[in-house]
């Protein structure tokens, strides 16, 4: 019974890992931290499979093995060796290995040259606040861009309930707890795009609270910073007027305009992001239109009021304006 | 093989006519519409298991709905709002309304039979707990159909569950559901501890206790320590929701992590609370199927105790991702791994026992489920070691890896043993066994289905899928794995369905089945009727039926202890805790409506409070209290019918007070529970100070002047002394002392005054609960003492009434003695509280 099962376990594991490595996989390992954990994971999966196979083998032998095996197995010493001595040794080794891994991340913590980014968990999106070298800050949302090779210290807080910040490709998760600040240190090995998601259930649309992290070469990152901290591009004046007339600015900021709301995400450069609505939608004009029409269906319970009173033309106008906020 | 060589029959020779008929009459299960009044453990045990199983099926159906939703990406079969309720109710029901109650139900059902006791020591208490659980649990479960169910996840982390983020009554229904399991768990713990320690058959010293008895003893001990933490947490949460006392809101100096500490200090041991009895069951079934004594009995007992002990050092491993300092994480990581060792001991003991089989190890439905458990639980234990590794856990935490891990541990550790035990113990209460053929179908469908459903989830989690998400996009590599899991879930459901069909076709409650179908060695397979065994056997070994082969016949012909009903009512033998020497015969209550009424109105009271219908709730509470008093009125029966002869030269009293009395033991258990609750409170107080010292007063003048706590302490101490003196003042029945009721009244006034001074002191110093966590926690000390004071006042009224009706004198004073134990405990707690609440802020503020 048991031996074929554990074989199947292993086959499934190998197949699935080779077959479907996604952008949110803990097996992608694009940072030293996450890579070390992958190695640990494999050690434990293989070790665990062997132990499981041995236990199953012992059970099979105890039931229908040769008499000599049964004689060996029924001795109380089997309990002492198998149930006490073996686990004590294995667990002690594993524990020390775990401590070594934990300490390995300390060098990032003490890196004084780290880029500081503050991320605030909100129901159900991510407020992201960058601090430039000059000390000025600017806000963006639902997306992080980080420079390759440089330590990033992400200060995690929450505006409402507990969230958890998790980008499996870079590091394990760390909770965002009201009243506390937790700092996560990551460092990208090479450029690339990874997906992250809120890992602590935070009510309502918890399932739709994701984000992207893009690692850029240092120079591209600096260009991005320059662009991102600047005010919004002027475009589609009619759409802009509508945006203000409808009252969007009560909740959203578009820097360089009169829209200075702080309740919802900053939209200054929303069109240049990888997704909309905390990765609930792709980012294009059609997506803006869908969002404006039926955002309560796409992301139920989100805090944005309905805009049913807008005509199709008005929605298209707004979407075009938003789609132009590169 | 004839045994009377090593023991003499307590009652040799034929028994007089009519004894069995009298036992049958006394222990008769009430019929028809009076069936709910029944208290016999086999009757209410069946109700208990049946209700738990119904919740298992219900919560399982919710899981199927969730699995159907998750079968495809971007599915919209179930709305976000409903899905969030589904997983909350699924988790809560499985943990609180199925797993823990099912294990207690097995204790209620099996322990008296394994110990050849006629019933549990407090039959109506169990019945009360069960009815409260059935009514309250059903209401909780039904909320999911009314869009009223909680949606905070089964561990209900604040601030999400505070009124600001969870308006409406949904979260309160969670607190309601938990309230009932708290009541029934504590009641169950009292029953089980007193039952195991004091109602064992003569000769069954602790080293001959069946492993299941050990497991249940440790189970109950863990409940005593663990449940108070969650009771306190739920009190905090409800008070914060209702009155805004900021225990968890950082704005008022509270801390959301306080909930997590309290919840997991309960929640992690709870997993072992569920697992230990199940492991105990396996330790009973394996030797029977091997027809050989358990190898390593002592090691298993040590392993069970060690598991209970370690399990309290693990709670922080649910909080590795909260940003707690690395050093304390290291401790909890080590403890989390250490707990694997006792499980290893048990698994290898079972393997050794199987290898030691006399003849071939019997493969039948119970043993298949045990083997299935060995595979599933071992795998779950290994993934448990994985998640104890902090770097790995930070990736796996709150993902489907954890969903997989905990289902492996709990379905493997508890559900499979439970099904094994269904098949194994059904012959004890039913006319025939369940079907071997259908049972095998059940097993294979469940076993294969389980692994198909949950094995892929390990991967789904590592590929980044968090738990508790109602939908997911395509393209993350999760689609196929989720579809496989859903297929597996339907296979499990098919297996459970086959089992239900088997129950419908073959399960008929009643006597007349094979007495010992599996050839087991333990007492529950002695010939039984409603009164349990005809006479209570004298035990000389662990596997009694194997070593005393004539026992069944001797017991059935009344040749052992207490073959009759000398007091004319329900009774069983109370023995000493270690050696099991007969001490006295306890007279037990029979069927009644009062405890049912108390349960129903307790449930109604909580329910009405939940939907904020306060007046009616208070009325229901009043009815519940009166019902309780009616119920206990005739359980203190007095010494008149004794002493009685139970055979073997033992002439025993039928009434007991002092440290030998079973009621005294129950009081001690209750005091330990209250003490654990208070320790959890002290932890919360000090913990909150470490997190937000800024809301603690830094000058003594912000606290009450020391006059008030001094007055309060004086009143409490004098009150306790007066109660003590009231007991001393009791005279013989013929000459009742008029002083007693006066003293009781004075004592009641004094302790009420003590509480009043304490609260007034805080109030006059300007402390208000909603202001800060300091104010709230300061008042909580008075609240926790106040609860006990209220209980004492009710008990005082009751004891006074007994005085006036001539049921209280210097021999028959168990009710006053128990009241006094509570008074002493309350006084000690109140004094500690006063010292902490008035001393600690002065101590830290001065520096």
Interface residues (C-beta under 8 A of the other chain):
Chain A: X1 X2 X5 X9 X12 X13 X16 X17 X19 X20 X21 X22 X23 X24 X25 X26 X27 X33 X34 X36 X37 X40 X41 X44 X45 X48 X51 X52 X55 X56 X58 X59 X61 X62 X63 X64 X65 X69 X70 X71 X72 X73 X74 X75 X76 X78 X79 X82 X83 X84 X86 X87 X88 X91 X94 X95 X98 X99 X101 X102 X123 X160 X161 X162 X164 X166 X168 X171 X172 X173 X174 X175 X177 X178 X179 X180 X182 X195 X197 X198 X199 X200 X201 X202 X203 X204 X205 X206 X207 X208 X300 X301
Chain B: X79 X80 X81 X84 X151 X152 X153 X157 X159 X160 X165 X166 X249 X250 X255 X256 X257 X295 X296 X299 X303 X321 X322 X323 X326 X329 X330 X333 X334 X337 X338 X340 X341 X344 X345 X346 X347 X348 X349 X351 X352 X353 X354 X355 X356 X357 X360 X361 X363 X371 X374 X375 X378 X379 X382 X383 X385 X386 X389 X390 X391 X392 X393 X394 X395 X396 X397 X398 X399 X451 X455 X456 X459 X462 X463 X464 X465 X466 X467 X468 X469 X470 X471 X472 X475 X476 X477 X478 X480 X481
